[in-house]
Amino acid sequence: MSAPGPVAPVRADSVSRFDAEVDVLVVGFGCAGAAAAFEAAEAGADVLVLERAGAAGGSSALSGGELYLGGGTPVQQACGFEDSADDMFAYLTAALGPGADEEKLRLYCDGSTEHFRWFTERGLTFEPSLWDAPTWMPTSRDGLMWLGENAWPYNELARPAPRGHRPATESYGGWLVMDKLAAAARTAGARCHTDTRVAALIVDDDGRVVGVTARRYGEDVAYRARRGVVLTTGGFVDNEEMLADHAPHLLGHGKVSDGLDDGDGIRMAAAAGAATRRMAVTQAALTALPALAVRGMLVNGHGQRFINEDVYPGLFSVAALRTQPGPYWVIVDEEGYESVPPAERWGVVPRFAEETLGELEAVLGMPEGALESTVATYNRHAEYGGEDPYFHKDARWLRPLKGPFAAIDPKQGFSGGDQGKGTGMSGFTLGGLHTDVHGAVLDHSGRVLPGLFAAGRASSGIHGEGYVSGTSLGDGTFFGRRAGRAAAR
């Protein structure tokens, strides 16, 4: 990837010629850009999307495809669950916190069933069935999955209901979401210029954003926007300099992106006076298989548990990365390992196996007796009380662990493909441009920068310090729609 270039705004009176002029320019053709383009075009605007890659998709197309939706969707009802916007709001306020954006989150929850209908009207379908176990990604076509709503402490804060809605395809479904949304945007009338890398915003004498400069097929070009520019350029996990400045805890780890989340949109808006928000907030994914972790335990480098393993796996990943000494291990016994159906083990095999915990902690380099003490405490509570008083793992997953024991190394990756070369941790950024609920970008005084909008990971959305799968595609499309409509006005 080339080094980030200058992004200072360009004065409109210095542009000698505009290569195209439209009502709304959308920069980036991921899920937020597709939603913005669709809504702007539906509102009657002439819309052009500028995409630096050769086709629509971006990081959205490579994602799992979960959409965090609730409040009583037809899929939830078909699976026998009652839900409300209030319960959804209570869960997400806690799971995405501390510091979740409650104004945006309230709108998102109240509008969730309508947003579900919007997806189905764009052609997405969802099987009326539930994947009823902790996982990163169901291998089935089930249309609904739990995302930590039934795990402590969240099951005490709100009535649990699964809200992970999955399009009707096996495993990763982001490609299908993007296929439908990109087609919808085009059908509505939005056009797209691919292989077009936007370089800077164009600003008039009144400070209004009126277009962008770009590089397309080796030539410098300029585009004028009569009504607004919507930035949906993604986050900045692929920009090492920005990570060092804002989120250094992700340095050295893997990146969840299409390789183009370099923060260009954030940088060019900031250069024009935009404020940013929560730039240190990130999501992390530890390649520990939840199906095995819940049947055993997740421990830090000292052989200690630190969280209930049935929680949403992104939360145990962030807890490990931000608070725990590594390396991290999934400890499981033979019965636990064998109880996971082979297709659901994702090719994960133990790195170490020993008859006794003493032998296992020795090969793992843990303090003598540490793992033995952890397992003894866990087993005592599981056997005699049927509870987990320290971390409150659900009784469904509690039973005493018995030798032989195995240690699974997240650095091996799923299917053993990483062979210990990585850290076992990958992530992406959640902070970005400060926007209001209509997607308008704000300056450091809280005033709207006229003509400029943002959505998706280029903006700071509903998240505080936490994350749940489906809330990137969910809030990116929800607030992308709002930004598209506002720009069209």
JOGIZI-V390158 format. One record per backbone hydrogen bond with DSSP energy under -0.5 kcal/mol. CO is the residue of the C=O (numbers start at 1). NH is the residue of the N-H. If there is no record, write none. Layout:
co->CO nh->NH
co->CO nh->NH
This chain:
co->10 nh->203
co->11 nh->14
co->12 nh->15
co->14 nh->16
co->17 nh->19
co->20 nh->224
co->22 nh->226
co->23 nh->227
co->23 nh->228
co->24 nh->48
co->25 nh->27
co->25 nh->230
co->26 nh->28
co->26 nh->50
co->27 nh->232
co->29 nh->57
co->30 nh->34
co->31 nh->35
co->32 nh->36
co->33 nh->37
co->34 nh->38
co->35 nh->39
co->36 nh->40
co->37 nh->41
co->38 nh->42
co->39 nh->43
co->40 nh->45
co->41 nh->44
co->45 nh->47
co->46 nh->23
co->46 nh->24
co->47 nh->191
co->48 nh->26
co->49 nh->51
co->49 nh->193
co->50 nh->28
co->51 nh->196
co->53 nh->195
co->57 nh->60
co->57 nh->61
co->58 nh->61
co->58 nh->62
co->59 nh->62
co->60 nh->63
co->63 nh->174
co->64 nh->173
co->67 nh->69
co->67 nh->165
co->73 nh->77
co->74 nh->78
co->75 nh->79
co->76 nh->81
co->77 nh->80
co->84 nh->88
co->85 nh->89
co->86 nh->90
co->87 nh->91
co->88 nh->92
co->89 nh->93
co->90 nh->94
co->91 nh->95
co->92 nh->96
co->94 nh->97
co->96 nh->464
co->96 nh->466
co->98 nh->465
co->100 nh->102
co->101 nh->105
co->102 nh->106
co->103 nh->107
co->104 nh->108
co->105 nh->109
co->106 nh->110
co->107 nh->111
co->109 nh->112
co->111 nh->115
co->112 nh->116
co->113 nh->117
co->114 nh->118
co->115 nh->119
co->116 nh->120
co->117 nh->121
co->118 nh->122
co->119 nh->122
co->119 nh->124
co->120 nh->123
co->125 nh->168
co->127 nh->129
co->127 nh->143
co->129 nh->143
co->129 nh->144
co->130 nh->132
co->131 nh->133
co->131 nh->146
co->138 nh->171
co->140 nh->171
co->141 nh->127
co->143 nh->166
co->144 nh->131
co->145 nh->164
co->148 nh->151
co->151 nh->154
co->151 nh->155
co->153 nh->156
co->154 nh->157
co->154 nh->158
co->163 nh->69
co->163 nh->165
co->164 nh->145
co->164 nh->166
co->165 nh->67
co->167 nh->169
co->173 nh->176
co->173 nh->177
co->174 nh->178
co->175 nh->179
co->176 nh->180
co->177 nh->181
co->178 nh->182
co->179 nh->183
co->180 nh->184
co->181 nh->185
co->182 nh->186
co->183 nh->187
co->184 nh->188
co->185 nh->189
co->185 nh->190
co->186 nh->189
co->191 nh->49
co->192 nh->194
co->193 nh->51
co->195 nh->197
co->195 nh->217
co->196 nh->198
co->197 nh->215
co->200 nh->213
co->201 nh->10
co->202 nh->210
co->202 nh->211
co->203 nh->12
co->204 nh->207
co->208 nh->204
co->208 nh->210
co->210 nh->225
co->211 nh->202
co->212 nh->223
co->213 nh->199
co->213 nh->200
co->214 nh->221
co->215 nh->197
co->216 nh->219
co->219 nh->216
co->221 nh->214
co->222 nh->19
co->222 nh->20
co->223 nh->212
co->224 nh->22
co->224 nh->226
co->228 nh->25
co->229 nh->231
co->229 nh->453
co->230 nh->27
co->230 nh->232
co->231 nh->455
co->235 nh->263
co->236 nh->239
co->238 nh->240
co->239 nh->243
co->240 nh->244
co->241 nh->245
co->242 nh->246
co->242 nh->247
co->243 nh->247
co->247 nh->250
co->248 nh->251
co->250 nh->253
co->254 nh->427
co->255 nh->257
co->260 nh->262
co->261 nh->238
co->263 nh->267
co->264 nh->268
co->265 nh->269
co->266 nh->270
co->267 nh->271
co->268 nh->272
co->269 nh->272
co->269 nh->274
co->270 nh->273
co->273 nh->444
co->275 nh->434
co->277 nh->432
co->278 nh->281
co->281 nh->430
co->281 nh->431
co->283 nh->428
co->285 nh->426
co->286 nh->288
co->288 nh->290
co->289 nh->292
co->289 nh->293
co->290 nh->294
co->292 nh->296
co->293 nh->296
co->297 nh->299
co->297 nh->331
co->298 nh->306
co->299 nh->329
co->300 nh->303
co->304 nh->300
co->308 nh->311
co->312 nh->315
co->312 nh->316
co->313 nh->317
co->314 nh->318
co->315 nh->319
co->316 nh->320
co->317 nh->321
co->318 nh->322
co->319 nh->323
co->319 nh->324
co->320 nh->324
co->325 nh->301
co->328 nh->410
co->329 nh->299
co->329 nh->331
co->330 nh->332
co->330 nh->408
co->331 nh->297
co->332 nh->406
co->333 nh->337
co->334 nh->338
co->335 nh->339
co->337 nh->340
co->339 nh->341
co->341 nh->344
co->342 nh->345
co->342 nh->347
co->345 nh->348
co->346 nh->415
co->352 nh->407
co->354 nh->405
co->356 nh->360
co->357 nh->361
co->358 nh->362
co->359 nh->363
co->360 nh->364
co->361 nh->366
co->362 nh->365
co->367 nh->370
co->367 nh->371
co->369 nh->373
co->370 nh->374
co->371 nh->375
co->372 nh->376
co->373 nh->377
co->374 nh->378
co->375 nh->379
co->376 nh->380
co->377 nh->381
co->378 nh->382
co->379 nh->383
co->380 nh->384
co->381 nh->385
co->381 nh->386
co->381 nh->387
co->388 nh->392
co->392 nh->152
co->394 nh->397
co->395 nh->398
co->402 nh->334
co->404 nh->334
co->405 nh->354
co->406 nh->332
co->407 nh->351
co->407 nh->352
co->407 nh->409
co->408 nh->330
co->408 nh->410
co->409 nh->412
co->410 nh->413
co->411 nh->420
co->411 nh->422
co->412 nh->418
co->412 nh->419
co->413 nh->416
co->414 nh->417
co->418 nh->421
co->424 nh->287
co->425 nh->254
co->426 nh->285
co->427 nh->256
co->428 nh->283
co->430 nh->461
co->432 nh->277
co->433 nh->435
co->433 nh->460
co->434 nh->442
co->436 nh->439
co->439 nh->454
co->440 nh->436
co->441 nh->449
co->442 nh->275
co->443 nh->446
co->447 nh->443
co->448 nh->450
co->449 nh->452
co->450 nh->209
co->451 nh->229
co->452 nh->441
co->453 nh->231
co->455 nh->458
co->456 nh->459
co->458 nh->433
co->459 nh->461
co->462 nh->101
co->468 nh->471
co->470 nh->68
co->470 nh->474
co->471 nh->475
co->472 nh->476
co->473 nh->477
co->474 nh->478
co->475 nh->479
co->476 nh->480
co->477 nh->481
co->478 nh->482
co->479 nh->483
co->480 nh->484
co->481 nh->485
co->482 nh->486
co->483 nh->487
co->484 nh->488
co->485 nh->489
